[in-house]
Amino acid sequence: MEKARENLNHYLEMEEILNRFFTLFDYCLKDCVLPELHRNGNQPFAACCKNRYYKIYDLDEPAFHLLRQEREALYGTPEEVKDSSLVSPCEYHTNTGCLLPTHKSPICLAFMCRKSIDALRETYGIYTYDYLGFNYALEWILTGDMTETQYHEFKESCLEMIAILKAS
């Protein structure tokens, strides 16, 4: 269980870094969600959250179990969420988006649609973001299949993306 805790701690560190990245690269809200809300009279919609991905993609591994336990301790079980959106089957998706500021599933944390990846490339010259690659890297952190060296390289590449966004 100690290794699972270490893996989860690494994962949560990467989640914090990726949350900083997504805060700086504000494509989803500014260029997707707000225009769509304007087009449809402020009716809620699910741009990316079309399933209960945390149930489908989370692996049967100790660190994934710890992630889920902490998520539920912090934000409630899916069944306890009261403001779930009718536009997404995910219980953690509300009318204002994802309820989870932390402890997201790797698939949810890594997600970027094709348009946002294109905007990242065209606007900032960042070509290193690969949605599936990031998802697998986050999974490997949790399963322990990523070496310490690979973890530090992945972390540094994410920090480099943040530096590029800040410099622009």
C-alpha positions as protocol buffer text, in pm:
chain_id: "A"
residue {
  index: 1
  type: MET
  ca { x: 0 y: 0 z: 0 }
}
residue {
  index: 2
  type: GLU
  ca { x: 298 y: 231 z: 54 }
}
residue {
  index: 3
  type: LYS
  ca { x: 386 y: 215 z: -319 }
}
residue {
  index: 4
  type: ALA
  ca { x: 25 y: 291 z: -411 }
}
residue {
  index: 5
  type: ARG
  ca { x: 37 y: 599 z: -186 }
}
residue {
  index: 6
  type: GLU
  ca { x: 361 y: 714 z: -349 }
}
residue {
  index: 7
  type: ASN
  ca { x: 210 y: 662 z: -695 }
}
residue {
  index: 8
  type: LEU
  ca { x: -101 y: 858 z: -596 }
}
residue {
  index: 9
  type: ASN
  ca { x: 111 y: 1142 z: -455 }
}
residue {
  index: 10
  type: HIS
  ca { x: 300 y: 1164 z: -785 }
}
residue {
  index: 11
  type: TYR
  ca { x: -30 y: 1161 z: -972 }
}
residue {
  index: 12
  type: LEU
  ca { x: -176 y: 1439 z: -757 }
}
residue {
  index: 13
  type: GLU
  ca { x: 139 y: 1645 z: -813 }
}
residue {
  index: 14
  type: MET
  ca { x: 93 y: 1605 z: -1188 }
}
residue {
  index: 15
  type: GLU
  ca { x: -275 y: 1690 z: -1153 }
}
residue {
  index: 16
  type: GLU
  ca { x: -182 y: 2017 z: -982 }
}
residue {
  index: 17
  type: ILE
  ca { x: 64 y: 2097 z: -1262 }
}
residue {
  index: 18
  type: LEU
  ca { x: -188 y: 2011 z: -1534 }
}
residue {
  index: 19
  type: ASN
  ca { x: -454 y: 2219 z: -1358 }
}
residue {
  index: 20
  type: ARG
  ca { x: -213 y: 2516 z: -1374 }
}
residue {
  index: 21
  type: PHE
  ca { x: -157 y: 2443 z: -1742 }
}
residue {
  index: 22
  type: PHE
  ca { x: -531 y: 2432 z: -1816 }
}
residue {
  index: 23
  type: THR
  ca { x: -588 y: 2752 z: -1617 }
}
residue {
  index: 24
  type: LEU
  ca { x: -335 y: 2932 z: -1837 }
}
residue {
  index: 25
  type: PHE
  ca { x: -460 y: 2768 z: -2157 }
}
residue {
  index: 26
  type: ASP
  ca { x: -820 y: 2874 z: -2110 }
}
residue {
  index: 27
  type: TYR
  ca { x: -947 y: 2735 z: -2439 }
}
residue {
  index: 28
  type: CYS
  ca { x: -1235 y: 2523 z: -2308 }
}
residue {
  index: 29
  type: LEU
  ca { x: -1425 y: 2796 z: -2127 }
}
residue {
  index: 30
  type: LYS
  ca { x: -1335 y: 3094 z: -2345 }
}
residue {
  index: 31
  type: ASP
  ca { x: -1340 y: 2939 z: -2692 }
}
residue {
  index: 32
  type: CYS
  ca { x: -1580 y: 2647 z: -2653 }
}
residue {
  index: 33
  type: VAL
  ca { x: -1817 y: 2663 z: -2357 }
}
residue {
  index: 34
  type: LEU
  ca { x: -1905 y: 3034 z: -2353 }
}
residue {
  index: 35
  type: PRO
  ca { x: -1973 y: 3059 z: -2728 }
}
residue {
  index: 36
  type: GLU
  ca { x: -2184 y: 2742 z: -2714 }
}
residue {
  index: 37
  type: LEU
  ca { x: -2382 y: 2874 z: -2417 }
}
residue {
  index: 38
  type: HIS
  ca { x: -2441 y: 3197 z: -2610 }
}
residue {
  index: 39
  type: ARG
  ca { x: -2557 y: 3001 z: -2917 }
}
residue {
  index: 40
  type: ASN
  ca { x: -2807 y: 2789 z: -2724 }
}
residue {
  index: 41
  type: GLY
  ca { x: -2955 y: 3048 z: -2488 }
}
residue {
  index: 42
  type: ASN
  ca { x: -2743 y: 2953 z: -2183 }
}
residue {
  index: 43
  type: GLN
  ca { x: -2874 y: 2597 z: -2182 }
}
residue {
  index: 44
  type: PRO
  ca { x: -2624 y: 2360 z: -2017 }
}
residue {
  index: 45
  type: PHE
  ca { x: -2443 y: 2114 z: -2241 }
}
residue {
  index: 46
  type: ALA
  ca { x: -2166 y: 1858 z: -2216 }
}
residue {
  index: 47
  type: ALA
  ca { x: -1889 y: 1939 z: -2461 }
}
residue {
  index: 48
  type: CYS
  ca { x: -1654 y: 1661 z: -2352 }
}
residue {
  index: 49
  type: CYS
  ca { x: -1815 y: 1468 z: -2067 }
}
residue {
  index: 50
  type: LYS
  ca { x: -2038 y: 1223 z: -2249 }
}
residue {
  index: 51
  type: ASN
  ca { x: -2005 y: 920 z: -2022 }
}
residue {
  index: 52
  type: ARG
  ca { x: -1904 y: 801 z: -1676 }
}
residue {
  index: 53
  type: TYR
  ca { x: -1544 y: 781 z: -1786 }
}
residue {
  index: 54
  type: TYR
  ca { x: -1409 y: 741 z: -1433 }
}
residue {
  index: 55
  type: LYS
  ca { x: -1604 y: 413 z: -1407 }
}
residue {
  index: 56
  type: ILE
  ca { x: -1512 y: 290 z: -1753 }
}
residue {
  index: 57
  type: TYR
  ca { x: -1140 y: 370 z: -1760 }
}
residue {
  index: 58
  type: ASP
  ca { x: -1015 y: 360 z: -1401 }
}
residue {
  index: 59
  type: LEU
  ca { x: -811 y: 44 z: -1357 }
}
residue {
  index: 60
  type: ASP
  ca { x: -838 y: -219 z: -1086 }
}
residue {
  index: 61
  type: GLU
  ca { x: -511 y: -111 z: -924 }
}
residue {
  index: 62
  type: PRO
  ca { x: -432 y: -4 z: -565 }
}
residue {
  index: 63
  type: ALA
  ca { x: -349 y: 360 z: -646 }
}
residue {
  index: 64
  type: PHE
  ca { x: -670 y: 392 z: -850 }
}
residue {
  index: 65
  type: HIS
  ca { x: -862 y: 263 z: -547 }
}
residue {
  index: 66
  type: LEU
  ca { x: -691 y: 525 z: -327 }
}
residue {
  index: 67
  type: LEU
  ca { x: -773 y: 793 z: -584 }
}
residue {
  index: 68
  type: ARG
  ca { x: -1141 y: 694 z: -579 }
}
residue {
  index: 69
  type: GLN
  ca { x: -1151 y: 674 z: -198 }
}
residue {
  index: 70
  type: GLU
  ca { x: -1002 y: 1020 z: -161 }
}
residue {
  index: 71
  type: ARG
  ca { x: -1227 y: 1159 z: -438 }
}
residue {
  index: 72
  type: GLU
  ca { x: -1535 y: 1026 z: -261 }
}
residue {
  index: 73
  type: ALA
  ca { x: -1414 y: 1147 z: 80 }
}
residue {
  index: 74
  type: LEU
  ca { x: -1360 y: 1498 z: -59 }
}
residue {
  index: 75
  type: TYR
  ca { x: -1652 y: 1532 z: -300 }
}
residue {
  index: 76
  type: GLY
  ca { x: -1896 y: 1254 z: -212 }
}
residue {
  index: 77
  type: THR
  ca { x: -1983 y: 935 z: -388 }
}
residue {
  index: 78
  type: PRO
  ca { x: -2135 y: 971 z: -733 }
}
residue {
  index: 79
  type: GLU
  ca { x: -2474 y: 883 z: -585 }
}
residue {
  index: 80
  type: GLU
  ca { x: -2444 y: 1166 z: -329 }
}
residue {
  index: 81
  type: VAL
  ca { x: -2386 y: 1443 z: -583 }
}
residue {
  index: 82
  type: LYS
  ca { x: -2697 y: 1658 z: -578 }
}
residue {
  index: 83
  type: ASP
  ca { x: -2641 y: 1900 z: -867 }
}
residue {
  index: 84
  type: SER
  ca { x: -2567 y: 1652 z: -1144 }
}
residue {
  index: 85
  type: SER
  ca { x: -2636 y: 1781 z: -1491 }
}
residue {
  index: 86
  type: LEU
  ca { x: -2903 y: 1627 z: -1706 }
}
residue {
  index: 87
  type: VAL
  ca { x: -2681 y: 1676 z: -2012 }
}
residue {
  index: 88
  type: SER
  ca { x: -2405 y: 1439 z: -1899 }
}
residue {
  index: 89
  type: PRO
  ca { x: -2434 y: 1089 z: -1759 }
}
residue {
  index: 90
  type: CYS
  ca { x: -2137 y: 1158 z: -1528 }
}
residue {
  index: 91
  type: GLU
  ca { x: -2262 y: 1233 z: -1179 }
}
residue {
  index: 92
  type: TYR
  ca { x: -1967 y: 1465 z: -1118 }
}
residue {
  index: 93
  type: HIS
  ca { x: -2065 y: 1684 z: -1417 }
}
residue {
  index: 94
  type: THR
  ca { x: -2288 y: 1973 z: -1311 }
}
residue {
  index: 95
  type: ASN
  ca { x: -2447 y: 2247 z: -1519 }
}
residue {
  index: 96
  type: THR
  ca { x: -2129 y: 2450 z: -1468 }
}
residue {
  index: 97
  type: GLY
  ca { x: -1889 y: 2168 z: -1561 }
}
residue {
  index: 98
  type: CYS
  ca { x: -1686 y: 1919 z: -1363 }
}
residue {
  index: 99
  type: LEU
  ca { x: -1738 y: 1929 z: -989 }
}
residue {
  index: 100
  type: LEU
  ca { x: -1392 y: 1782 z: -923 }
}
residue {
  index: 101
  type: PRO
  ca { x: -1109 y: 2033 z: -887 }
}
residue {
  index: 102
  type: THR
  ca { x: -880 y: 1743 z: -788 }
}
residue {
  index: 103
  type: HIS
  ca { x: -877 y: 1363 z: -789 }
}
residue {
  index: 104
  type: LYS
  ca { x: -1007 y: 1332 z: -1145 }
}
residue {
  index: 105
  type: SER
  ca { x: -968 y: 1013 z: -1340 }
}
residue {
  index: 106
  type: PRO
  ca { x: -665 y: 1015 z: -1574 }
}
residue {
  index: 107
  type: ILE
  ca { x: -891 y: 1008 z: -1880 }
}
residue {
  index: 108
  type: CYS
  ca { x: -1076 y: 1318 z: -1758 }
}
residue {
  index: 109
  type: LEU
  ca { x: -766 y: 1503 z: -1646 }
}
residue {
  index: 110
  type: ALA
  ca { x: -582 y: 1447 z: -1974 }
}
residue {
  index: 111
  type: PHE
  ca { x: -869 y: 1521 z: -2212 }
}
residue {
  index: 112
  type: MET
  ca { x: -829 y: 1785 z: -2479 }
}
residue {
  index: 113
  type: CYS
  ca { x: -1040 y: 1784 z: -2793 }
}
residue {
  index: 114
  type: ARG
  ca { x: -885 y: 1808 z: -3137 }
}
residue {
  index: 115
  type: LYS
  ca { x: -977 y: 2179 z: -3173 }
}
residue {
  index: 116
  type: SER
  ca { x: -807 y: 2271 z: -2845 }
}
residue {
  index: 117
  type: ILE
  ca { x: -492 y: 2074 z: -2935 }
}
residue {
  index: 118
  type: ASP
  ca { x: -485 y: 2253 z: -3271 }
}
residue {
  index: 119
  type: ALA
  ca { x: -524 y: 2589 z: -3095 }
}
residue {
  index: 120
  type: LEU
  ca { x: -239 y: 2498 z: -2858 }
}
residue {
  index: 121
  type: ARG
  ca { x: -17 y: 2423 z: -3158 }
}
residue {
  index: 122
  type: GLU
  ca { x: -121 y: 2721 z: -3371 }
}
residue {
  index: 123
  type: THR
  ca { x: -125 y: 2983 z: -3094 }
}
residue {
  index: 124
  type: TYR
  ca { x: 166 y: 2872 z: -2875 }
}
residue {
  index: 125
  type: GLY
  ca { x: 372 y: 2635 z: -3090 }
}
residue {
  index: 126
  type: ILE
  ca { x: 326 y: 2356 z: -2835 }
}
residue {
  index: 127
  type: TYR
  ca { x: 325 y: 2025 z: -3020 }
}
residue {
  index: 128
  type: THR
  ca { x: 400 y: 1796 z: -2726 }
}
residue {
  index: 129
  type: TYR
  ca { x: 44 y: 1763 z: -2595 }
}
residue {
  index: 130
  type: ASP
  ca { x: -98 y: 1428 z: -2696 }
}
residue {
  index: 131
  type: TYR
  ca { x: -428 y: 1347 z: -2529 }
}
residue {
  index: 132
  type: LEU
  ca { x: -395 y: 968 z: -2531 }
}
residue {
  index: 133
  type: GLY
  ca { x: -24 y: 985 z: -2448 }
}
residue {
  index: 134
  type: PHE
  ca { x: -98 y: 1202 z: -2146 }
}
residue {
  index: 135
  type: ASN
  ca { x: -379 y: 969 z: -2040 }
}
residue {
  index: 136
  type: TYR
  ca { x: -148 y: 668 z: -2056 }
}
residue {
  index: 137
  type: ALA
  ca { x: 131 y: 855 z: -1875 }
}
residue {
  index: 138
  type: LEU
  ca { x: -108 y: 941 z: -1592 }
}
residue {
  index: 139
  type: GLU
  ca { x: -226 y: 580 z: -1578 }
}
residue {
  index: 140
  type: TRP
  ca { x: 135 y: 458 z: -1566 }
}
residue {
  index: 141
  type: ILE
  ca { x: 208 y: 694 z: -1278 }
}
residue {
  index: 142
  type: LEU
  ca { x: -78 y: 537 z: -1084 }
}
residue {
  index: 143
  type: THR
  ca { x: 8 y: 178 z: -1175 }
}
residue {
  index: 144
  type: GLY
  ca { x: 378 y: 228 z: -1106 }
}
residue {
  index: 145
  type: ASP
  ca { x: 472 y: 142 z: -1465 }
}
residue {
  index: 146
  type: MET
  ca { x: 644 y: 479 z: -1512 }
}
residue {
  index: 147
  type: THR
  ca { x: 999 y: 495 z: -1385 }
}
residue {
  index: 148
  type: GLU
  ca { x: 1113 y: 780 z: -1162 }
}
residue {
  index: 149
  type: THR
  ca { x: 1323 y: 916 z: -1450 }
}
residue {
  index: 150
  type: GLN
  ca { x: 1027 y: 905 z: -1689 }
}
residue {
  index: 151
  type: TYR
  ca { x: 810 y: 1073 z: -1426 }
}
residue {
  index: 152
  type: HIS
  ca { x: 1055 y: 1361 z: -1390 }
}
residue {
  index: 153
  type: GLU
  ca { x: 1082 y: 1396 z: -1768 }
}
residue {
  index: 154
  type: PHE
  ca { x: 701 y: 1405 z: -1800 }
}
residue {
  index: 155
  type: LYS
  ca { x: 676 y: 1658 z: -1518 }
}
residue {
  index: 156
  type: GLU
  ca { x: 944 y: 1879 z: -1676 }
}
residue {
  index: 157
  type: SER
  ca { x: 772 y: 1868 z: -2015 }
}
residue {
  index: 158
  type: CYS
  ca { x: 450 y: 1987 z: -1851 }
}
residue {
  index: 159
  type: LEU
  ca { x: 633 y: 2263 z: -1667 }
}
residue {
  index: 160
  type: GLU
  ca { x: 792 y: 2368 z: -1998 }
}
residue {
  index: 161
  type: MET
  ca { x: 444 y: 2400 z: -2153 }
}
residue {
  index: 162
  type: ILE
  ca { x: 342 y: 2623 z: -1862 }
}
residue {
  index: 163
  type: ALA
  ca { x: 653 y: 2838 z: -1912 }
}
residue {
  index: 164
  type: ILE
  ca { x: 566 y: 2880 z: -2282 }
}
residue {
  index: 165
  type: LEU
  ca { x: 210 y: 2986 z: -2197 }
}
residue {
  index: 166
  type: LYS
  ca { x: 332 y: 3233 z: -1936 }
}
residue {
  index: 167
  type: ALA
  ca { x: 586 y: 3383 z: -2176 }
}
residue {
  index: 168
  type: SER
  ca { x: 324 y: 3444 z: -2447 }
}
